[in-house]
């Protein structure tokens, strides 16, 4: 297992982390796995034996049951694990049982600590932005949680590039603990974060934690133009995350060719592509069974050749959008004007 620095924290995290959305059940969350304590505990042990030290959950996964199961699985190994959980989603029917207000953050950190059976959370992440709470309110509350020792570091998830820069600026302006990492959806079939989010993270020396690197299993190898998986697969029940299937099938065709030439699997090549991206700190994988977990763990340390990377880049690259396209030809093709005259256009 390889390890990477989490931003500028000095903390080393395994390049593959275990996601726990498959832990627990319920009407909404059972579709993602429905694993009980015994099955989940075996996966946690298997991951740790392979060198995984990063475990990702959220307060809303299986209505808190995921945190409970993870906490029990790590109880005797807490000092060896980095636990990341999230806050923002609805936790009850009340008007204040969601969001990033100081009220909700403090309530939820206490609830997560209790369910996890620990007295501190290594990485406390904002699950999604809150459209009604001022960022300064949220950042001051998170700063208090870090200063109290209940949280070691803070991060966020599903943020835009401009909001990443804004929150970092607010933390610096007010002398508050700043976000150290961002968790985002990234795969060969979903490269949108390359436009604004990755440049923002690299500019700020922040860590990038990737969720759903196989696009909800669509790039696992069980989906092809001629085979659509089976009725128990996630995409047969819920299209999450959404996938442009026409483009994804072209990507899968190339993955199959590369995998066949290397005598390995489509999933390993797809994961290796994400792991080979310079901005990526940790790739969070989920699993229902030990064989699935082993298959994904085998991608750690796999290096793609320059030719393989080029082929995958060509079949998956994003269309060029404004304001990038006016400058593709190079500076010599742009009509330069004097300052104040309006510039190229």
C-alpha positions in Angstrom: 0.0 0.0 0.0 1.2 3.5 -0.9 0.6 6.5 1.4 0.2 10.1 0.5 0.3 13.3 2.6 -3.2 14.8 3.3 -2.6 18.3 2.1 -0.2 20.1 4.4 -1.3 18.3 7.6 1.8 16.0 7.7 -0.6 13.1 8.1 -0.1 10.1 5.8 -3.2 8.4 4.4 -3.4 5.1 2.4 -3.9 5.8 -1.3 -7.0 3.5 -1.0 -9.5 4.1 1.7 -12.6 2.0 2.6 -16.0 3.6 2.2 -18.8 2.4 4.5 -21.9 3.3 2.6 -22.5 -0.4 2.3 -22.6 -0.8 6.1 -26.2 -0.9 7.5 -29.5 -1.1 5.8 -32.9 0.6 5.6 -35.4 1.6 3.0 -33.1 4.2 1.4 -29.6 2.9 2.1 -30.0 -0.9 1.8 -29.6 -0.7 -2.0 -25.9 0.3 -1.4 -25.0 -2.9 0.5 -27.0 -3.7 3.6 -24.0 -5.3 5.4 -24.4 -6.2 9.1 -21.7 -6.0 11.8 -20.1 -9.4 11.1 -19.8 -8.9 7.3 -18.6 -5.3 7.7 -16.1 -6.2 10.4 -14.5 -8.8 8.1 -14.1 -6.1 5.4 -12.5 -3.7 7.8 -10.0 -6.3 9.0 -9.2 -7.3 5.4 -8.6 -3.6 4.5 -6.4 -3.0 7.5 -4.4 -6.1 6.8 -3.7 -4.7 3.3 -2.4 -1.4 4.8 -5.6 0.7 4.6 -5.7 3.3 7.4 -8.4 5.6 6.0 -12.1 4.9 6.7 -14.9 7.1 5.4 -18.5 7.3 6.6 -21.2 9.9 7.2 -23.8 10.6 9.9 -26.6 10.0 7.4 -25.5 6.6 6.0 -28.1 4.1 7.1 -29.4 6.8 9.5 -26.3 6.6 11.6 -26.0 2.8 11.6 -22.9 2.9 9.3 -21.0 4.9 12.0 -22.0 2.5 14.7 -20.9 -0.6 12.7 -17.6 1.1 11.7 -16.9 2.1 15.3 -17.4 -1.4 16.6 -15.2 -2.9 13.9 -12.4 -0.4 14.8 -12.8 -0.5 18.5 -9.6 -2.4 19.3 -7.7 -0.8 16.5 -8.7 2.8 16.9 -5.2 4.1 17.1 -4.3 2.6 13.7 -7.2 4.1 11.9 -8.1 7.6 10.5 -11.8 8.0 10.7 -13.5 10.5 8.4 -17.2 11.3 8.7 -19.5 13.9 7.3 -22.2 16.3 8.4 -24.9 18.4 6.6 -27.7 16.0 5.6 -31.1 15.7 7.3 -31.0 13.7 10.5 -34.6 14.1 11.6 -37.9 15.7 10.8 -37.3 18.9 12.8 -36.6 22.3 11.0 -33.0 22.4 12.4 -32.1 18.8 11.9 -30.0 19.5 8.8 -27.5 22.1 7.5 -24.2 23.6 8.7 -25.4 25.9 11.5 -23.5 25.9 14.7 -26.5 24.3 16.4 -26.6 21.4 14.0 -22.8 20.9 13.8 -22.4 20.7 17.6 -25.4 18.3 17.9 -24.1 16.1 15.2 -20.5 15.9 16.2 -21.6 14.6 19.6 -24.0 12.1 18.0 -21.2 10.9 15.6 -18.7 10.5 18.4 -21.2 8.4 20.4 -22.0 6.2 17.5 -18.4 5.7 16.5 -17.4 5.0 20.1 -14.5 7.4 20.1 -13.6 10.7 21.6 -12.3 12.3 18.5 -12.8 12.4 14.7 -9.8 12.5 12.5 -11.4 14.3 9.6 -14.8 16.0 9.9 -16.2 16.8 6.5 -18.9 19.1 5.3 -20.9 16.7 3.2 -22.4 19.4 0.9 -22.6 23.2 1.0 -25.5 24.9 2.9 -27.3 27.5 1.0 -28.7 29.3 4.0 -25.9 29.3 6.6 -23.2 31.9 6.3 -19.8 30.3 5.8 -18.2 32.4 8.6 -20.8 30.8 11.0 -19.9 27.3 9.8 -16.1 27.9 9.9 -16.2 29.4 13.4 -18.1 26.4 14.7 -15.7 24.0 13.0 -12.8 25.9 14.4 -14.2 25.5 17.9 -14.6 21.8 17.4 -10.9 21.5 16.4 -9.8 23.6 19.3 -11.9 21.4 21.7 -10.0 18.3 20.5 -13.2 16.6 19.3 -12.0 17.0 15.7 -8.5 16.8 14.4 -8.9 18.3 10.9 -11.7 19.6 8.8 -12.5 19.0 5.2 -15.4 19.4 2.7 -17.1 17.5 -0.1 -18.9 18.3 -3.3 -17.7 21.9 -3.4 -17.1 24.2 -6.3 -13.7 25.7 -7.1 -14.7 29.2 -6.2 -16.2 28.1 -2.8 -13.0 26.3 -2.0 -11.0 29.5 -2.5 -13.6 31.6 -0.6 -13.7 29.4 2.5 -9.9 29.2 2.6 -9.8 33.0 2.4 -12.3 33.4 5.2 -10.3 31.1 7.4 -7.1 33.0 6.8 -8.8 36.4 7.3 -10.3 35.4 10.7 -7.5 33.2 11.9 -9.6 30.0 11.8 -8.6 26.4 11.1 -9.0 25.8 7.4 -10.3 23.0 5.3 -7.4 20.6 4.6 -9.1 18.4 2.0 -11.9 18.0 -0.4 -13.9 14.9 -1.3 -15.2 14.8 -4.8 -16.6 12.5 -7.5 -13.9 11.6 -10.0 -13.5 8.8 -12.5 -12.7 8.1 -16.1 -16.5 8.7 -16.8 -16.6 11.8 -14.6 -13.7 14.2 -15.1 -15.5 17.5 -14.5 -13.5 18.4 -11.4 -10.5 18.9 -13.7 -11.9 22.2 -14.8 -12.0 24.2 -11.6 -11.8 22.0 -8.5 -8.5 20.3 -9.0 -6.7 23.6 -9.9 -8.2 25.2 -6.8 -7.0 22.3 -4.6 -3.5 22.3 -6.1 -3.3 26.1 -5.7 -4.1 25.7 -2.0 -2.0 22.6 -1.4 -5.1 20.6 -0.3 -5.7 16.9 -0.4 -8.2 15.3 -2.8 -10.2 12.3 -1.6 -12.1 10.6 -4.5 -15.5 9.0 -4.1 -17.0 6.6 -6.6 -13.9 6.1 -8.7 -15.7 3.3 -10.6 -18.8 5.5 -11.1 -21.0 3.3 -8.9 -19.6 0.1 -10.3 -20.3 1.1 -13.9 -16.6 0.8 -14.7 -16.1 -2.4 -12.8 -16.2 -4.6 -15.8 -19.6 -6.1 -15.4 -21.2 -3.5 -17.7 -20.5 -3.5 -21.4 -22.5 -2.7 -24.6 -23.8 -6.2 -24.6 -24.1 -6.9 -20.9 -26.0 -4.6 -18.5 -25.2 -6.2 -15.2 -28.0 -7.9 -13.3 -31.1 -7.0 -11.3 -29.1 -6.7 -8.0 -26.7 -4.1 -9.4 -26.9 -0.6 -8.2 -27.5 0.9 -11.6 -30.4 -1.4 -12.1 -32.1 0.1 -9.0 -30.8 3.7 -8.8 -28.7 5.7 -11.2 -26.2 7.0 -8.8 -23.9 8.6 -9.6 -25.4 9.4 -13.0 -23.4 8.2 -16.0 -23.3 9.2 -19.7 -23.6 5.6 -20.8 -22.7 6.2 -24.5 -19.4 7.8 -23.5 -18.8 5.3 -20.7 -19.2 2.3 -23.1 -16.4 3.8 -25.3 -14.2 4.1 -22.2 -15.0 0.5 -21.2 -14.0 -0.7 -24.7 -10.6 0.9 -24.2 -10.3 -0.4 -20.6 -11.0 -3.9 -21.8 -8.3 -3.7 -24.5 -5.7 -2.5 -21.9 -6.8 -5.0 -19.3 -6.6 -7.9 -21.7 -3.1 -6.8 -22.8 -1.9 -6.7 -19.2 -3.8 -9.8 -18.2 -5.6 -8.0 -15.5 -9.2 -6.6 -14.9 -11.1 -3.6 -16.1 -11.7 -2.4 -12.5 -8.0 -2.4 -11.7 -7.1 -0.4 -14.8 -10.0 2.1 -14.1 -8.8 2.5 -10.5 -5.2 2.8 -11.5 -6.0 5.7 -13.8 -7.5 7.6 -10.8 -4.6 6.6 -8.5 -2.1 7.8 -11.1 -3.5 11.3 -11.1 -1.0 13.7 -9.4 -3.7 15.6 -7.5 -5.3 12.5 -5.9 -4.5 11.8 -2.3 -6.8 8.9 -1.5 -9.4 6.9 -3.5 -12.4 5.7 -1.4 -13.7 2.3 -2.5 -16.8 0.4 -1.3 -17.4 -3.3 -1.3 -20.1 -5.8 -0.4 -17.9 -8.9 -0.4 -14.2 -9.8 0.4 -13.5 -10.7 -3.3 -14.7 -7.3 -4.4 -12.5 -5.6 -1.9 -9.5 -7.7 -2.8 -10.0 -6.8 -6.5 -10.0 -3.1 -5.8 -7.1 -3.2 -3.3 -5.0 -4.9 -6.0 -4.9 -1.6 -7.9 -2.7 0.0 -5.3 0.8 0.6 -6.7 -0.2 -0.2 -10.3 1.4 2.2 -12.8 0.0 2.8 -16.2 2.3 3.4 -19.2 2.3 6.7 -21.0 0.6 5.1 -24.0 -2.1 3.6 -21.7 -2.7 7.0 -20.1 -2.9 8.7 -23.5 -5.4 6.2 -24.8 -7.6 6.6 -21.7 -7.3 10.3 -21.8 -8.3 10.6 -25.4 -11.5 8.5 -24.9 -12.6 10.2 -21.7 -11.4 13.8 -22.0 -13.8 16.6 -21.4 -14.9 18.9 -24.2 -13.1 22.3 -24.1 -15.2 25.0 -22.6 -15.0 28.8 -22.5 -12.8 30.6 -21.4 -10.3 27.9 -22.3 -10.9 27.6 -26.0 -9.9 31.1 -27.2 -6.3 30.4 -26.1 -5.8 26.9 -27.5 -3.9 28.2 -30.5 -1.3 29.9 -28.4 -0.6 33.6 -27.7 0.6 34.3 -31.3 -2.9 33.6 -32.6 -4.5 36.2 -30.3 -5.0 39.8 -31.5 -3.4 41.8 -28.7 -4.7 45.2 -27.8 -3.5 47.9 -25.6 -4.6 47.8 -21.9 -8.1 49.1 -21.4 -9.2 48.4 -25.0 -11.2 45.4 -24.2 -8.7 42.6 -24.8 -9.3 39.6 -27.2 -12.8 38.6 -28.1 
